[in-house]
Amino acid sequence: MADDGGLCASSQPLRVPGPVSASAQDLLARLDALAERVREARAAAETIAEGDPTALAELDAEVDAMAGEVAALKAISGGGPAGA
């Protein structure tokens, strides 16, 4: 396999603002947090499907938190503003 010259999946050059290990650890931690948020959102959606609309507030909070995690992931990948 030929060396891709440090390109990411979008064929753009990788942009790593700091030490790779620190960025990778932050990336993994944020992905874990996002996975937990997805589990919580799914549980809320299942509660809503069972007929309890009060879980909408929990779902809304989880979706807001997921948006924050996705923004942070985007910043880590170099595709968005830092600290989002």
Backbone torsions as a table, in degrees:
resi	resn	phi	psi	omega
1	MET	NA	133.4	-177.5
2	ALA	-75.8	151.1	176.6
3	ASP	-68.7	127.5	-177.5
4	ASP	-86.5	3.4	176.6
5	GLY	71.0	22.5	178.0
6	GLY	80.0	39.8	179.5
7	LEU	-97.3	145.7	176.6
8	CYS	-90.2	-175.7	-175.9
9	ALA	-59.6	-27.2	179.7
10	SER	-85.0	5.6	-178.6
11	SER	68.4	18.5	175.9
12	GLN	-98.8	151.1	177.5
13	PRO	-59.8	141.1	176.6
14	LEU	-67.6	138.5	177.6
15	ARG	-121.6	105.4	-179.4
16	VAL	-113.8	109.4	-173.2
17	PRO	-73.8	-15.5	-176.7
18	GLY	-144.8	-164.7	177.9
19	PRO	-58.1	136.0	-176.5
20	VAL	-59.0	-41.5	-177.1
21	SER	-63.5	-40.6	178.5
22	ALA	-66.4	-42.8	178.4
23	SER	-63.9	-41.7	180.0
24	ALA	-65.0	-40.9	178.6
25	GLN	-64.6	-42.1	178.0
26	ASP	-64.8	-42.7	178.7
27	LEU	-59.1	-48.9	179.9
28	LEU	-63.2	-41.0	178.8
29	ALA	-63.7	-41.6	179.8
30	ARG	-69.7	-36.0	175.6
31	LEU	-65.5	-39.1	175.8
32	ASP	-62.5	-43.6	178.8
33	ALA	-63.2	-41.0	178.5
34	LEU	-64.2	-41.8	178.3
35	ALA	-60.7	-40.9	177.8
36	GLU	-64.9	-41.3	177.9
37	ARG	-61.7	-40.2	178.5
38	VAL	-63.1	-42.7	177.4
39	ARG	-60.2	-44.1	-179.7
40	GLU	-65.8	-40.9	178.9
41	ALA	-64.4	-39.8	178.0
42	ARG	-63.7	-41.7	178.2
43	ALA	-62.1	-41.5	178.1
44	ALA	-64.7	-42.1	179.1
45	ALA	-63.3	-38.5	177.6
46	GLU	-65.5	-37.9	177.3
47	THR	-64.7	-41.1	177.0
48	ILE	-62.5	-43.5	-179.8
49	ALA	-62.9	-27.9	177.8
50	GLU	-79.0	-2.1	175.4
51	GLY	105.3	10.9	-179.8
52	ASP	-107.3	94.0	-177.3
53	PRO	-70.3	-10.3	179.4
54	THR	-66.5	-18.0	178.6
55	ALA	-74.1	-6.8	177.5
56	LEU	-59.4	-37.4	179.5
57	ALA	-64.4	-41.1	177.8
58	GLU	-65.4	-43.2	178.3
59	LEU	-60.1	-44.7	179.6
60	ASP	-60.0	-43.6	179.5
61	ALA	-64.1	-40.6	179.1
62	GLU	-66.6	-40.8	178.8
63	VAL	-64.2	-41.5	176.0
64	ASP	-60.5	-43.4	179.6
65	ALA	-65.4	-39.2	177.2
66	MET	-62.9	-39.6	178.4
67	ALA	-60.5	-39.6	177.4
68	GLY	-65.1	-41.4	178.7
69	GLU	-65.6	-41.4	178.7
70	VAL	-64.3	-40.9	177.6
71	ALA	-62.2	-40.5	178.3
72	ALA	-66.1	-40.5	176.5
73	LEU	-62.1	-41.1	179.0
74	LYS	-63.0	-40.2	178.3
75	ALA	-65.2	-39.3	178.3
76	ILE	-63.8	-39.3	-177.8
77	SER	-76.0	-4.7	179.4
78	GLY	87.4	9.6	-176.5
79	GLY	-103.9	12.8	-179.1
80	GLY	-162.9	179.5	-178.8
81	PRO	-69.2	141.1	178.1
82	ALA	-73.7	150.9	176.6
83	GLY	78.0	12.2	-179.4
84	ALA	-76.9	NA	NA
